[in-house]
Amino acid sequence: MSDRITNILKLIVALVIPLGLGALAGMVTSEAIPEWYATLNRPSFSPPNWLFGPVWTILYILLGISFFLVWKEAPGKNRNRALLIFGVQMVLNFAWTFIFFYFKMLQLALMEILLLWLSILVMMLWFYRVKPLAAYLNIPYILWVTFATVLNAGYYFLNS
């Protein structure tokens, strides 16, 4: 298979992973929003619910592109570690939705999102070692997760 076809396939997989996990998480979220989430005391800075879907879609696309940029580089210690950390942060990203929306455990979700934030930072540092652009593409992601962490804290403190 040519490098061009291999890279196209890698790009597709790199986009499908975060977008697919995001879609699954979105299904869990959509069920909890009208029944449980709507009953919570909202922080004053909480954005409208319709904003989350488009924001996460953009972030997952950027995350997928950054993953692709690292994945297509020659195998090596830095690349392999960066890909592993990408996987860890994706698991944490996916798990947060279930902890918050399915299990309705706001305090545990707050602790978990702090781990997610840290894993994103570590991922960005390793991505930078392999392909700086891949790290820069995740600046909106870490900024949004920073906001989501503060939002999670607000929900926790207003509803406990």
C-alpha positions as semicolon CSV with decimal commas, in nm:
position;residue;x (nm);y (nm);z (nm)
1;M;0,000;0,000;0,000
2;S;0,131;0,345;-0,084
3;D;0,222;0,597;0,185
4;R;-0,055;0,824;0,060
5;I;-0,324;0,558;0,105
6;T;-0,178;0,457;0,441
7;N;-0,189;0,819;0,558
8;I;-0,547;0,864;0,438
9;L;-0,651;0,552;0,630
10;K;-0,461;0,674;0,939
11;L;-0,635;1,011;0,915
12;I;-0,977;0,845;0,894
13;V;-0,902;0,624;1,196
14;A;-0,753;0,919;1,386
15;L;-1,074;1,116;1,333
16;V;-1,311;0,826;1,398
17;I;-1,159;0,746;1,739
18;P;-1,237;1,077;1,914
19;L;-1,553;1,148;1,712
20;G;-1,685;0,795;1,771
21;L;-1,613;0,803;2,144
22;G;-1,764;1,151;2,157
23;A;-2,080;1,028;1,982
24;L;-2,116;0,742;2,230
25;A;-2,064;0,980;2,520
26;G;-2,315;1,218;2,364
27;M;-2,581;0,948;2,367
28;V;-2,533;0,905;2,743
29;T;-2,540;1,281;2,791
30;S;-2,854;1,333;2,584
31;E;-3,052;1,091;2,800
32;A;-2,949;1,258;3,127
33;I;-2,996;1,622;3,021
34;P;-3,377;1,648;3,027
35;E;-3,425;1,419;3,327
36;W;-3,142;1,489;3,571
37;Y;-2,909;1,761;3,448
38;A;-3,198;2,005;3,397
39;T;-3,290;1,971;3,765
40;L;-2,946;2,076;3,893
41;N;-2,863;2,422;4,021
42;R;-2,660;2,577;3,738
43;P;-2,357;2,799;3,786
44;S;-2,421;3,149;3,653
45;F;-2,152;3,102;3,386
46;S;-2,295;2,776;3,252
47;P;-2,331;2,800;2,872
48;P;-2,651;2,693;2,697
49;N;-2,683;2,318;2,644
50;W;-2,687;2,349;2,263
51;L;-2,329;2,482;2,267
52;F;-2,166;2,164;2,398
53;G;-2,225;1,946;2,090
54;P;-2,065;2,182;1,835
55;V;-1,776;2,270;2,067
56;W;-1,693;1,905;2,138
57;T;-1,723;1,817;1,769
58;I;-1,466;2,082;1,678
59;L;-1,239;1,977;1,964
60;Y;-1,259;1,610;1,865
61;I;-1,172;1,697;1,505
62;L;-0,868;1,896;1,621
63;L;-0,774;1,613;1,855
64;G;-0,803;1,361;1,571
65;I;-0,589;1,572;1,339
66;S;-0,324;1,616;1,608
67;F;-0,329;1,241;1,676
68;F;-0,283;1,177;1,303
69;L;0,012;1,419;1,281
70;V;0,191;1,228;1,558
71;W;0,087;0,881;1,439
72;K;0,220;0,934;1,086
73;E;0,568;1,019;1,215
74;A;0,837;0,750;1,216
75;P;0,802;0,510;1,509
76;G;1,021;0,591;1,805
77;K;1,017;0,632;2,180
78;N;0,868;0,983;2,178
79;R;0,601;0,902;1,921
80;N;0,501;0,578;2,092
81;R;0,480;0,745;2,433
82;A;0,276;1,030;2,285
83;L;0,031;0,782;2,131
84;L;-0,001;0,594;2,460
85;I;-0,075;0,915;2,648
86;F;-0,329;1,008;2,379
87;G;-0,504;0,679;2,457
88;V;-0,499;0,744;2,830
89;Q;-0,652;1,089;2,794
90;M;-0,918;0,953;2,557
91;V;-1,018;0,693;2,817
92;L;-1,036;0,965;3,083
93;N;-1,233;1,191;2,849
94;F;-1,481;0,912;2,776
95;A;-1,508;0,805;3,141
96;W;-1,590;1,155;3,266
97;T;-1,921;1,158;3,079
98;F;-2,032;0,836;3,244
99;I;-1,921;0,944;3,590
100;F;-2,097;1,280;3,561
101;F;-2,410;1,205;3,356
102;Y;-2,476;0,832;3,402
103;F;-2,360;0,771;3,759
104;K;-2,437;1,132;3,863
105;M;-2,128;1,144;4,085
106;L;-2,030;1,510;4,065
107;Q;-1,745;1,493;4,317
108;L;-1,584;1,189;4,154
109;A;-1,632;1,354;3,814
110;L;-1,449;1,661;3,945
111;M;-1,155;1,450;4,062
112;E;-1,153;1,260;3,733
113;I;-1,161;1,573;3,516
114;L;-0,856;1,701;3,704
115;L;-0,678;1,382;3,595
116;L;-0,807;1,437;3,242
117;W;-0,670;1,793;3,242
118;L;-0,331;1,670;3,361
119;S;-0,327;1,393;3,098
120;I;-0,406;1,648;2,824
121;L;-0,116;1,864;2,940
122;V;0,120;1,564;2,939
123;M;-0,012;1,459;2,597
124;M;0,055;1,807;2,462
125;L;0,410;1,802;2,596
126;W;0,480;1,467;2,428
127;F;0,302;1,572;2,108
128;Y;0,526;1,880;2,101
129;R;0,835;1,660;2,111
130;V;0,713;1,474;1,804
131;K;0,528;1,742;1,606
132;P;0,481;2,089;1,763
133;L;0,174;2,165;1,550
134;A;0,002;1,862;1,705
135;A;0,048;2,016;2,049
136;Y;-0,075;2,358;1,938
137;L;-0,392;2,208;1,791
138;N;-0,485;2,097;2,143
139;I;-0,474;2,442;2,301
140;P;-0,852;2,489;2,252
141;Y;-0,906;2,142;2,402
142;I;-0,714;2,213;2,723
143;L;-0,878;2,555;2,751
144;W;-1,224;2,401;2,716
145;V;-1,144;2,126;2,968
146;T;-1,016;2,396;3,205
147;F;-1,354;2,568;3,172
148;A;-1,534;2,234;3,206
149;T;-1,340;2,166;3,527
150;V;-1,453;2,496;3,677
151;L;-1,806;2,423;3,556
152;N;-1,797;2,074;3,710
153;A;-1,679;2,230;4,038
154;G;-1,964;2,479;4,021
155;Y;-2,220;2,205;3,973
156;Y;-2,067;2,004;4,256
157;F;-2,067;2,291;4,506
158;L;-2,415;2,414;4,412
159;N;-2,571;2,067;4,431
160;S;-2,405;1,894;4,726
